[in-house]
Amino acid sequence: MQWSEVAGSSHPKTAPDSSPARTGHIDHRGRYHDRGKISAWNVGAYVVLLIVILVIFREGSVQFWVPYALIALVLFLLVRYLSTRYMIDDQYLHAQRLLGGRRMALEDVRQIDYASIRDLSPIGFFGSWGWRGRMWSPRIGSFDSIYTDTFGLLVSPADYPLFFSPSDPAGFARELSRRVRSFSGPLAVDVGDPSAASAAIVPSF
């Protein structure tokens, strides 16, 4: 089932109006790199949480290791968030972060689409679990999620789709589309294919 045919079809079909800076680059080995889109609000939330922990436990009325363990956990989650990176080489799409990642063969990609994690509606606040951030959506079933922002790209292979959020979704989609089409030709849904740009805008009913 194509995502554009999902009932309601409410997830975004175009990139946000404000064009992001082109953060992607190609290294000397021909690999395309981009980082995860970093939200100042998310980083601020981690900092506030650290301050709250320090304030609550400053009296030392609990076992001495408790505040240190909580601080270590928050710092780990922050570093994991900031470590999110995406890369395309001549065979694979890589989504990577500290203690987690997903690799997808380019020849297996069937659709490249814009999406919002809010519209995918994963179940529960702790919906993302495991090495690959496995989630479940009533629209597309189980999928993997390695993201730092609510808006990004949803890429479909033969098994589990992957949602991720590069800093420049449009630029990443174009580069991914170019490399995927060298394997399989035009895709049914491909927001990165300039020749299919008009088909990426789906009217709402």
C-alpha angles and dihedrals in degrees: 000000000000117000091231088064095053112120112272092009088213100153115104119273097190135047118261116282092245104077110223123226113271101256098164121099140177117235128214090273093057095254119142116225135189133162128230115271106261119216117210087207092058093047089047090052091056091049092049090049090053091051091049091052091050092049095047096047100036091102091065093224093139131060109298095239096057099079091042091052092049092047091049090051094050092047090049092052091047093050090046090052093049093045095064111127136167129206139176121201130174093285112017146042109223125199110185141176137154107301095356144064150142132221122199126187112237091223089060096055112112104168137021114193142157114250144168122225088219091060092047086059103207114202116259136353090274093047093130111079141155134022093310099037093248114203138170128229128187087222105050104009120227117006139162123247128197102163145136099193135044094239121063146103131313113205123188125210126172093282126019120011118229125224116197137157118222117186089245106036094175094049092045091049091052094051093044091048092050092053096041092050090056086066105036109010123232118358127222091237116025122149090181096060109095091205090056096044093111091053091055092072110079119189117236119237 
